[in-house]
Amino acid sequence: MFTNPVGSILAKADGFMKNKLSDIPYSVLDLSPIVAGATAADAFKNTLSLAQHTEKLGFNRFWLAEHHNMPFIASSSTALLIGHVAAGTSTIRVGSGGIMLPNHAPLIIAEQFGTLESLYPGRIDLGLGRAPGTDQRTAHALRRNRNNGQEFPELLEELLSYFNPDLLDHKPVVRAIPGEGLSVPVWLLGSSGFSAQLAGQLGLPFSFASHFSPDNTLPALDLYRRNFKPSDTLEKPHAMVGVNVIAAETDEKAQYLATTLQQAFLNLIRSTESPLPPPVENMDEIWSPYEKAALEQQLGSSIIGSKETVKAKLQKFLDDTNADEMMIVSQIYDHQDRLRSYEIVAEIIEESK
């Protein structure tokens, strides 16, 4: 299978349009889905299985996302699950895609990821978002205040200073131990322009959520690159783009498997709380024309199909975004079908060399 550089975010982008799919690394975003008829314990077993599988296939990173009060996502205690995955793997980078910074005290995050980096040195990433990752009532239960992410730049500054006290103009009064002095790569995540611009100004790597915000992808990437200032972290921009990929042996089977993803987003629109549903033969029996149009827009960048179809669409996506890295999201009901989808992506990359 394909082998991508596991290396750090410090690798320099070449600054030119990449022509081949094999020119960039590929990573995994897993939501640790709880499928209908299963439990969170089952989801965790599948998450570790997927991490081990994609590690063997040569994927670069395996990220987990913080969500709360969602019956189909088990990764609410994200740092704990990152530790579980890192313990069960050996080379793949493991991290957060992301930790929702306004939900937590920066000191707690620095200590948690300082602990993870101490246990699994050189393998931990800290991706940060400013959204709550949940509904407003749950956000209030987590935060006990309603800052709506407005304090994100200040919280980020505080967090970075725990890892590197030299950023302060005074001797630190509170220290993150473990955490202080450790090199934990910090990424900013976003689905709009705010974090793109901030990541550029700070010289940090940026990951965009094209898998649910396709219309903002190119403007956000342009904003990030135009605002980028070299830093001790990066000399040139490093943009990773998340994309839904559902690959199968035929276009028809892939479209069938994709109805799970469509139903999951439909449940969000309808505020329906349920585990990840099995695929169905006909979505037109479930959604209204308005809902179909809304979902087609929100999931517009999704890549669904056979190996040939996915290869062509991945290449176009790379040409359009000039991404330095892609993060593959595959919300598939059956675990074996999900493993196979990532295998097909790996085969595509290998064949494109």
MIMI-622379 format. One record per residue (C-alpha): x, y, z. Coordinates in pm, whole numbers, padded with zeros to 5 digits, always signed. Layout:
<rs>
XYZ/...
</rs>
This chain:
<rs>
+00000+00000+00000/+00105+00363-00026/+00361+00516+00203/+00339+00885+00289/+00589+01087+00492/+00487+01061+00855/+00694+01374+00923/+00595+01682+01104/+00407+01993+01003/+00743+02162+00970/+00786+02014+00622/+00791+02288+00363/+00528+02313+00093/+00681+02335-00252/+00472+02633-00354/+00363+02485-00690/+00044+02324-00809/+00061+01955-00728/-00028+01739-01023/-00040+01391-00870/-00245+01253-00585/+00067+01082-00449/+00238+01419-00396/+00063+01482-00064/-00006+01287+00257/-00351+01160+00349/-00501+01143+00696/-00814+01019+00873/-01084+01198+01070/-01289+00955+01278/-01600+01056+01472/-01607+00720+01651/-01961+00661+01526/-02217+00477+01736/-02424+00287+01482/-02780+00167+01530/-02787-00146+01744/-02440-00090+01890/-02284+00086+02191/-02010+00338+02261/-01786+00044+02359/-01838-00100+02010/-01755+00238+01860/-01425+00253+02049/-01328-00097+01930/-01402+00006+01572/-01206+00330+01612/-00896+00144+01724/-00945-00112+01447/-00967+00168+01189/-00657+00339+01329/-00454+00020+01311/-00585-00050+00962/-00506+00295+00824/-00166+00295+00993/-00077-00019+00797/-00206+00149+00480/+00032+00442+00530/-00204+00720+00637/-00031+01014+00806/-00260+01120+01092/-00561+00984+01277/-00769+01259+01432/-01073+01244+01659/-01330+01518+01704/-01492+01663+02015/-01873+01650+02001/-02121+01642+02288/-02480+01529+02341/-02487+01348+02007/-02611+00987+02024/-02418+00888+01711/-02073+01018+01815/-01870+00860+02099/-01562+01087+02096/-01679+01340+02357/-01380+01270+02588/-01143+01331+02301/-00810+01338+02486/-00889+01005+02654/-00972+00844+02321/-00656+00986+02162/-00456+00812+02434/-00639+00485+02368/-00566+00504+01994/-00203+00609+02043/-00149+00316+02279/-00282+00074+02019/-00074+00207+01729/+00294+00279+01680/+00370+00518+01393/+00061+00711+01284/+00022+01058+01435/-00283+01083+01662/-00462+01404+01749/-00772+01615+01776/-00975+01742+01489/-01052+01910+01708/-01062+02011+02069/-01315+02292+02106/-01100+02541+02294/-01377+02760+02444/-01519+02452+02620/-01209+02411+02835/-00957+02596+03048/-00639+02631+02837/-00431+02497+03127/-00628+02170+03127/-00571+02123+02753/-00199+02197+02790/-00170+01940+03070/-00372+01677+02884/-00175+01710+02561/+00150+01749+02752/+00070+01414+02911/-00011+01258+02573/+00308+01394+02417/+00511+01262+02712/+00358+00916+02670/+00374+00908+02288/+00654+01151+02192/+00650+01291+01841/+00307+01149+01757/+00052+01390+01907/-00130+01675+01725/-00351+01938+01886/-00614+02071+01648/-00829+02348+01794/-01173+02477+01703/-01375+02768+01836/-01727+02625+01791/-01895+02443+02082/-01928+02113+01897/-02282+02081+02028/-02608+02268+02090/-02627+02584+02300/-02774+02417+02610/-02498+02160+02616/-02240+02431+02551/-02369+02612+02860/-02343+02291+03062/-01980+02262+02950/-01874+02625+02979/-02107+02774+03242/-02092+03096+03039/-02191+03214+02693/-01881+03357+02524/-01973+03210+02182/-01606+03165+02094/-01540+03541+02096/-01244+03496+02332/-01079+03235+02110/-00767+03443+02022/-00701+03520+02389/-00758+03157+02493/-00523+03043+02216/-00255+03286+02328/-00282+03156+02684/-00265+02795+02570/+00042+02852+02354/+00219+03024+02643/+00181+02713+02860/+00379+02514+02604/+00627+02798+02546/+00663+03042+02840/+00905+03251+02631/+00594+03395+02465/+00522+03578+02792/+00685+03907+02887/+00717+03790+03247/+00804+03477+03441/+00507+03237+03435/+00307+03218+03755/+00112+02909+03649/+00290+02631+03462/+00160+02331+03269/+00344+02023+03394/+00362+01815+03182/+00331+02045+02884/+00585+02319+02933/+00870+02297+02684/+00711+02017+02481/+00668+02043+02106/+00301+01968+02045/+00200+02085+01696/-00099+02319+01722/-00341+02344+01428/-00633+02580+01386/-00951+02428+01243/-01230+02611+01072/-01536+02609+00850/-01526+02983+00773/-01270+03260+00740/-01208+03351+01105/-00964+03072+01195/-00816+03075+00844/-00706+03435+00885/-00588+03383+01244/-00388+03072+01151/-00219+03265+00871/-00132+03559+01092/+00019+03330+01356/+00201+03109+01107/+00018+02793+01216/-00106+02502+01003/-00473+02520+00910/-00733+02250+00852/-01058+02336+00676/-01383+02140+00718/-01481+02110+00354/-01668+01791+00441/-01956+02000+00577/-01879+02354+00455/-01783+02316+00088/-01888+02661-00029/-01639+02832+00205/-01344+02610+00115/-01166+02809-00153/-01226+03155+00005/-01093+03029+00341/-00785+02870+00186/-00715+03190-00007/-00755+03396+00311/-00517+03167+00498/-00249+03178+00230/-00275+03555+00173/-00247+03628+00545/+00029+03378+00619/+00334+03504+00803/+00635+03273+00852/+00686+03160+01211/+00901+02929+01420/+00641+02663+01337/+00612+02702+00960/+00803+02880+00689/+00522+02836+00436/+00147+02771+00463/+00031+02416+00529/-00337+02366+00450/-00518+02039+00513/-00871+01994+00379/-01130+01752+00515/-01341+01568+00259/-01607+01298+00278/-01499+00994+00079/-01715+00684+00041/-01554+00432-00191/-01681+00088-00288/-01646-00166-00566/-01913+00004-00777/-02069+00349-00800/-02405+00197-00709/-02281+00040-00387/-02100+00358-00286/-02415+00565-00341/-02606+00313-00130/-02349+00333+00153/-02359+00714+00133/-02724+00720+00240/-02600+00667+00597/-02413+00999+00581/-02712+01168+00421/-02947+01040+00690/-02708+01152+00964/-02708+01510+00835/-03083+01495+00781/-03125+01398+01146/-02919+01704+01244/-03141+01929+01035/-03451+01778+01194/-03300+01776+01547/-03359+01401+01555/-03142+01222+01809/-03047+00872+01699/-02743+00651+01634/-02584+00635+01290/-02849+00470+01070/-02803+00183+00824/-02814+00265+00453/-03141+00267+00262/-03235+00200-00099/-03419+00525-00167/-03358+00857+00010/-03645+01019-00182/-03878+00826+00047/-03720+00998+00349/-03632+01357+00265/-03835+01642+00120/-03718+01827-00193/-03609+02120+00026/-03410+01893+00259/-03251+01719-00039/-03136+02051-00184/-02999+02167+00152/-02803+01846+00203/-02670+01843-00151/-02527+02189-00084/-02383+02102+00257/-02233+01776+00135/-02140+01914-00204/-01771+01829-00186/-01835+01463-00096/-01659+01208-00313/-01866+00894-00362/-01814+00607-00603/-01598+00327-00737/-01219+00343-00751/-01225+00509-01093/-01485+00766-00989/-01317+00848-00660/-00977+00883-00826/-01108+01137-01077/-01293+01337-00813/-00999+01334-00570/-00774+01466-00845/-01017+01747-00925/-01048+01832-00555/-00669+01850-00530/-00648+02066-00842/-00916+02302-00706/-00775+02337-00353/-00401+02283-00402/-00419+02120-00057/-00097+02025+00119/-00276+01733+00284/-00621+01572+00273/-00812+01436+00570/-01055+01164+00470/-01388+01132+00653/-01590+00815+00590/-01917+00789+00782/-02014+00435+00680/-02252+00214+00878/-02082-00123+00834/-01730-00133+00977/-01597-00370+00710/-01729-00142+00437/-01556+00149+00610/-01224-00038+00623/-01260-00124+00255/-01330+00238+00163/-00996+00345+00311/-00825+00055+00134/-00958+00179-00199/-00826+00530-00127/-00486+00379-00046/-00492+00182-00372/-00574+00498-00566/-00278+00683-00416/-00042+00393-00480/-00154+00365-00841/-00108+00737-00899/+00266+00724-00831/
</rs>
